[in-house]
Amino acid sequence: MARILVVGGSLGGLMAANLLLRAGHDVQVLERSGRSLEGRGAGIVTHDTLRQALREAGAVVDAGLGVAVRSRVALGVDGEVVGRWDYPQVLTSWGRLYTLLRDALPTDRYRLGAQVVQVTQSDDHVDAELATGTRLHADLLIAADGVRSGVRAQLAPAVTPVYAGYVAWRGVCDEASLSRRTRETLFPHFGFGLPEREQLIGYPVAGSNNRLGLGERAWNFVWYRPAAQGTELAALLTDADGVHHPEGIAPQQVSWRQIAAMRQAARERLAPQFAEIVEKTAQPFVQPIVDLVSPQLAFGRIALLGDAAMVARPHVGMGVTKAGDDARALAACIAEFGATPAALARYAALRQPIGAAVVERGRQLGAYLQARSRTSSEPVAERSVEAVLRQTAVDPLLFGHAFESPAPHASAA
Ligand SMILES: Cc1cc2nc3c(=O)[nH]c(=O)nc-3n(C[C@H](O)[C@H](O)[C@H](O)COP(=O)(O)OP(=O)(O)OC[C@H]3O[C@@H](n4cnc5c(N)ncnc54)[C@H](O)[C@@H]3O)c2cc1C
């Protein structure tokens, strides 16, 4: 039995911790937030491998996982259907997955208010220092501390997120507040709106208290809009008091002026069903879209996992699935090589090329949304309605052989 520290108690850290605990290790999750993360987050697209990772992590995966849809529709600006594709999928929410994974982990394995400020290692162990000054020792440390990972900043400071030239406006709207037309035309489907050089996707998710009944669900939307780096992006990330939040603005801080302008654009550019949803969403929030690729995932006794390692644009719908695949591969490598640097090196060799390919796929799918200068001669990639319907957030097996064996040893994990 090895002692393993997991920095970050979000979905990636929880999947890794549950898998490693079930493999017999002494695992401790260190989460900097002082309060449970329950109640945060929005919608998550599921794929087969995510359900597999959840089951292996000990989560209960049943019909309560999320809302099942059978097809996708694209709506034109007049609200009529302009494209359709049958593709069954289960849509869940970040909060639901967090609860399932927390329930699977004994409470004494999850430490809130534990912010790691420094990591150090020697030949035979690794240390984590907390903001309180406490030092913890372990055989391995897994950094699942997200896109702005402090562990990665310490080990590979040159690896930073790169802004993609567009943002995502996001939100969740109660089904009960919507008109019958919007409910009937959208809720049975994964929906798309495709104004020029922009893209809105949305789907039904469980409503409050994880309710899945008719009228009790909610609609999760993500609206991608170009925003040039500089003044345009800075304005979106500046709150109503004039404070700029360059590393990301919290939902409650987004300026009401920006929200009003976004709602006005929705009335002009989107189908009335989507405009109604945007109008009636109580707290829309905005996130810059970034790419992140770490060329190195293993540093002796420390490994990067999930968003700390790679972040792909959300068009691939794989943030959580990729973190689950990372966690399964990591657990399988530790089962094979023990809690050693060799296990982490093997994990990195397996996962780095796959993660980089997922990021590249996200770049391709989102290239046409990037802000360009008016004088740019760079050609704008065109995407047909059919291509967007068939390529967005689909099972990775549908988009290339590079993804066929994400975790070769996973079945043994
Ligand atoms: C609250 C929250 C809500 C989210 N909602 C959505 C959503 O609705 N849809 C979606 O697609 N994706 C969402 N994400 C992102 C999604 O969780 C990730 O893309 C995916 O699960 C892989 O993430 P991760 O676990 O590797 O990193 P993240 O989910 O980014 O989690 C990193 C965790 O590390 C913790 N942490 C950071 N630094 C330290 C430190 N120094 N010491 C200790 N802990 C630290 C953070 O508090 C955080 O809990 C959300 C993330 C969070 C944290």
The ligand as an ORCA input file, in Angstrom:
! r2SCAN-3c Opt
* xyz 0 1
  C     -16.526     24.313     -9.272
  C     -16.266     23.813    -10.692
  C     -17.320     23.770    -11.604
  C     -17.115     23.300    -12.910
  N     -18.177     23.253    -13.765
  C     -18.027     22.765    -15.008
  C     -19.145     22.674    -15.885
  O     -20.255     23.024    -15.552
  N     -18.942     22.166    -17.141
  C     -17.710     21.756    -17.547
  O     -17.580     21.284    -18.675
  N     -16.633     21.828    -16.732
  C     -16.765     22.334    -15.478
  N     -15.669     22.407    -14.641
  C     -14.389     21.932    -15.153
  C     -14.320     20.427    -15.050
  O     -14.439     20.042    -13.691
  C     -12.992     19.951    -15.615
  O     -12.851     20.278    -16.958
  C     -12.762     18.436    -15.522
  O     -13.491     17.817    -14.529
  C     -11.329     18.127    -15.201
  O     -11.042     18.940    -14.121
  P     -10.017     18.701    -13.010
  O     -10.656     17.963    -11.898
  O      -8.760     18.204    -13.574
  O      -9.780     20.241    -12.583
  P     -10.842     21.319    -12.029
  O     -12.217     20.864    -12.210
  O     -10.435     22.610    -12.581
  O     -10.537     21.293    -10.478
  C      -9.342     21.708     -9.894
  C      -9.533     21.666     -8.383
  O      -8.299     21.917     -7.747
  C      -8.490     22.798     -6.672
  N      -7.208     23.459     -6.448
  C      -6.588     24.353     -7.256
  N      -5.420     24.734     -6.735
  C      -5.274     24.046     -5.568
  C      -4.273     24.006     -4.579
  N      -3.156     24.759     -4.685
  N      -4.435     23.216     -3.503
  C      -5.556     22.441     -3.376
  N      -6.551     22.436     -4.296
  C      -6.413     23.230     -5.379
  C      -9.607     23.712     -7.159
  O     -10.268     24.359     -6.088
  C     -10.505     22.733     -7.885
  O     -11.453     22.125     -7.036
  C     -15.821     22.881    -13.340
  C     -14.754     22.947    -12.413
  C     -14.954     23.380    -11.103
  C     -13.792     23.397    -10.127
*
